[in-house]
Amino acid sequence: MTRAPGIEDPRPLTGPADGSDAREEDTGPDRTWASQRALMTHLSPQRWRMAAGVLLGLVGSVMGLAQPLAAKRVMDDMSQGRPTAGPILMLSLLVVTGAVLAGLGHYVLQWSAESMVCAARCRLTERLLRLRVPVVERTEPGDLIARVTSDTTLLRQTAPQAVSAAVTGTLVTAATVVIMGFLDAVLLCVTLGVIAFVGVIVAVVAPRIGRATRQVQDAVGHIGGALERVLGAFRTVKASGAEHWETQALHRAAEHARHRGTRAAAWEAVSATASAVVVQVCFLVVLGVGGARVTAGTISVSTLVAFLLYLFALAPRIGQLVEGVSQFQIGSAAAVRIEHIETLEAEQVKPEHAAQHTRGVTARGDSSDMAAEDCRSPLDVTFRQVRFSYRPGLPRVHHEVSFTVPRRGLTAIVGPSGAGKTTVFSLIERFYEPDAGCILVGGKDTRQWPLSRLRASIGYVEQDTPVLAGTLRDNLTLGVGDSSGEELAQVLHMARLDTLTDRLPHGLDTHVGHRGSRLSGGERQRVAIARALLRRPRLLLMDEVTSQLDAANEAALRNMITDAARSTTVMVIAHRLSTVTTADRIIVMEAGCVRAIGTHGELIKHDALYSKLAHTQLLN
Ligand SMILES: Nc1ncnc2c1ncn2[C@@H]1O[C@H](COP(=O)(O)OP(=O)(O)OP(=O)(O)O)[C@@H](O)[C@H]1O
């Protein structure tokens, strides 16, 4: 398959690769509200578990809050010569129980965070596999991977802390303030001034943290995309000696992420430092004002000590609140990136059809219902005046393409590179929809077919014969689930793979490496053919499947294809005309049009292009 000049490179879902600020405009209140709503969507299913975690933490905090009062009681009893054993025991109990409850609350919150992220990952992965082919072609797979892995991790790290800090921090701060008010109203006014000041800082800085975090995650997505690009063509990069250039590109992406990361860190630092400094200043002011009031005899030393203890307790709570707001912004940024996948266009598959597809029931005719027999019959294919371009603005790839392929028999499609042959198969598989005209499979418009049933009826061997990481067995049974040893042996024999399984150390259970890297090109091609045959397709589509085979294997597979064409509809795309001279009909395509249809003999006589192709390949 060739790629037309002018086709843009796949790009990430958001943000340009040059690092310019694509999201600068995403800062309005609507955007902030939307990002918070996105985060709440993830949090709400876990609300009860989170509430339990927060409650435990809260009770722990309340016990912590009672500790200064208990300490004050110990000091008062000591100074007045009363027995102190009881108050000391109470203080110890408060310390231990408070710590245990706070720890338990933390555990329950983390548990809910794990459940939340697991649910998000399951939903995302399901969605990703249902995305439409053109949508995925326009994205960077690395960026999609980053959304499922790094963004969900960020969500897990931030969301429960944000909720816990918001609830616990607010309540404990309020309670502390009330108690401080009882102790001394003047000192409380100083403290409230501090809280107000911190509030202003948080209101200014928090949205900037959220925005900076989104930019960091976008930049991390770029690194994923760049890595995926290089690792996906690892040998090509090495053979081209392009490691240096590609490393430079990765370094640029890493630098960009660092730049974004430091900006986010700077805003977080501003927020944390401001709250810390202000709390320290407040402590000094309270110490000064409180000392003067003790000297004047307005309050007792124990009251000042208790007030200072509360202030000490309040400082981390204010820090926690500020941190909570920051975490909320970070979690919202991650949630927005995750949510974005949900907005991408996906294929509509009814659940029952998807399940059937997974078991391969329809394709393999295992169903015992009345339609079972019909489910096995071969499918004819008709293209009626099909017009198609891959995207609006791109050149048209098919111009009024029309042809009919009857049930059973071998139909070949030939023509120069870029003529639109592979596109015919992509349209039959409904990876794309035609712009005009219609495509009938089994007499029914492909748009009327339940998508998974359509695909389950077709065996498609692609041009670049992808093999997935995993065992040979996994690759053969992809999409059909368990298959009997007999079935497997049969298709392995048909694809001339039986000698390969004998050679492999663990037979069918041998791992074939990333993208089948431990297999030869010809072996990969035959694995793809065996996989398609195992589905017992009603329509078999084969795109250049013999290009990497030696003469003996090619001849054997030609015979296999001829055999298969007796019981099912077989369409093959071939550059080597030697593989299709015996086809029942040959469709000659050129520049997106069907220029002739006939047998080899007829076309040699009547079609100049075919005759020329045949002549070049020394066939005539
Ligand atoms: N995913 C795609 N997005 C945009 N354009 C595409 C895409 N796939 C193919 N094209 C363009 O569509 C045209 C037809 O491609 P197609 O793969 O159908 O040709 P082909 O006849 O199978 O070529 P070949 O014999 O080289 O495999 C080409 O110009 C190609 O660049």
The ligand as an SDF file (V2000), in Angstrom:
LIG
                    3D

 31 33  0  0  0  0  0  0  0  0999 V2000
   -4.6970    5.3070    4.9110 N   0  0  0  0  0  0  0  0  0  0  0  0
   -4.5300    6.0960    3.8430 C   0  0  0  0  0  0  0  0  0  0  0  0
   -4.7120    7.4190    3.9690 N   0  0  0  0  0  0  0  0  0  0  0  0
   -4.5870    8.2230    2.9120 C   0  0  0  0  0  0  0  0  0  0  0  0
   -4.2710    7.8070    1.6590 N   0  0  0  0  0  0  0  0  0  0  0  0
   -4.0620    6.4910    1.4750 C   0  0  0  0  0  0  0  0  0  0  0  0
   -4.1810    5.5760    2.5630 C   0  0  0  0  0  0  0  0  0  0  0  0
   -3.9370    4.3480    2.0700 N   0  0  0  0  0  0  0  0  0  0  0  0
   -3.6760    4.4850    0.7570 C   0  0  0  0  0  0  0  0  0  0  0  0
   -3.7570    5.7610    0.3970 N   0  0  0  0  0  0  0  0  0  0  0  0
   -3.5740    6.3020   -0.9620 C   0  0  0  0  0  0  0  0  0  0  0  0
   -4.5850    5.7460   -1.7760 O   0  0  0  0  0  0  0  0  0  0  0  0
   -4.0800    5.3950   -3.0540 C   0  0  0  0  0  0  0  0  0  0  0  0
   -4.4070    3.9330   -3.3630 C   0  0  0  0  0  0  0  0  0  0  0  0
   -3.7630    3.1400   -2.3980 O   0  0  0  0  0  0  0  0  0  0  0  0
   -3.8790    1.5540   -2.4210 P   0  0  0  0  0  0  0  0  0  0  0  0
   -3.1150    1.0480   -1.2890 O   0  0  0  0  0  0  0  0  0  0  0  0
   -5.3000    1.1670   -2.5230 O   0  0  0  0  0  0  0  0  0  0  0  0
   -3.1370    1.2100   -3.8020 O   0  0  0  0  0  0  0  0  0  0  0  0
   -2.6800   -0.1980   -4.3340 P   0  0  0  0  0  0  0  0  0  0  0  0
   -3.1930   -0.2930   -5.7410 O   0  0  0  0  0  0  0  0  0  0  0  0
   -3.0580   -1.2880   -3.4170 O   0  0  0  0  0  0  0  0  0  0  0  0
   -1.1130   -0.0120   -4.3360 O   0  0  0  0  0  0  0  0  0  0  0  0
    0.0320   -1.1070   -4.1680 P   0  0  0  0  0  0  0  0  0  0  0  0
   -0.0770   -2.0280   -5.3350 O   0  0  0  0  0  0  0  0  0  0  0  0
    1.2740   -0.2990   -4.2140 O   0  0  0  0  0  0  0  0  0  0  0  0
   -0.2110   -1.7690   -2.8740 O   0  0  0  0  0  0  0  0  0  0  0  0
   -2.6100    5.6730   -3.0200 C   0  0  0  0  0  0  0  0  0  0  0  0
   -2.3930    6.9090   -3.6920 O   0  0  0  0  0  0  0  0  0  0  0  0
   -2.2840    5.8290   -1.5610 C   0  0  0  0  0  0  0  0  0  0  0  0
   -1.2670    6.7590   -1.3730 O   0  0  0  0  0  0  0  0  0  0  0  0
  1  2  1  0
  2  3  1  0
  2  7  2  0
  3  4  2  0
  4  5  1  0
  5  6  2  0
  6  7  1  0
  6 10  1  0
  7  8  1  0
  8  9  2  0
  9 10  1  0
 10 11  1  0
 11 12  1  0
 11 30  1  0
 12 13  1  0
 13 14  1  0
 13 28  1  0
 14 15  1  0
 15 16  1  0
 16 17  2  0
 16 18  1  0
 16 19  1  0
 19 20  1  0
 20 21  2  0
 20 22  1  0
 20 23  1  0
 23 24  1  0
 24 25  2  0
 24 26  1  0
 24 27  1  0
 28 29  1  0
 28 30  1  0
 30 31  1  0
M  END
$$$$
